[in-house]
Amino acid sequence: MRTKWIAPVALLAAPAMALCQYLIYQYAPVEQIMGIVQKVFYTHLPLAWWSLFSFFCVFIASILYLKTRRRFWDNVAAASAEVGVLFSGLALVTGMIWGRHSWGVWWTWDPRLTTTLVMWFVYAGYLILRSMSLSTERKAVVSSVVGIAAFIDVPLVFLSARLWRSIHPAVFSSKSGGLEPEMKLTAIVCVICFGLVWAALVGLRTSQMALSDRIDSLTTHDEI
């Protein structure tokens, strides 16, 4: 795997995140009803979207592993799952902060929140499965099957607010109540900047796993 792109992306992500902070706290106006607490939205949204993309990558990489049996795709699936669990967990936490101020409770069994929590537990279980003591190939095959099956919940998370009655707000609404232009621009830039962080983390973890596989291979060869 070529890893030369990881360092430039990581270096670009640092000033990008600084730009996010400027846009969030200086450029975007304070929301009239929620006040300063609303600004957690600019972190919550990218975390949620990129966590869904992470699990989509697990789904695709798992299919490609079963088709090609290349360790690269298994490592991509594992790295994407780790970052996805991290991002979705943080999305749940930031969503609870927002919900506490907006709805008056830390948690409500809203369809969007419930399906997201189920998704987090499913992929946390997927990571536990990957830590089990199985042969490398068997673990990769079983993980790939689970990674494909687990993706069923991801579209439900995305569509839950549309399929069932939900109090979760619409983000980019064409009707009244949508974002102001400054808020919309800030949200879009934050999504892009968090995407750089996501790419750097997934690339780094994939590279680390490839190096670990190489070390294990050399160790096994030396023992033989």
Secondary structure as UniProt FT lines:
FT   TURN            4..5
FT   HELIX           6..22
FT   HELIX           23..27
FT   TURN            32..34
FT   HELIX           36..40
FT   HELIX           41..68
FT   HELIX           71..103
FT   HELIX           111..130
FT   HELIX           136..150
FT   TURN            151..152
FT   HELIX           153..163
FT   TURN            176..177
FT   HELIX           181..223
//
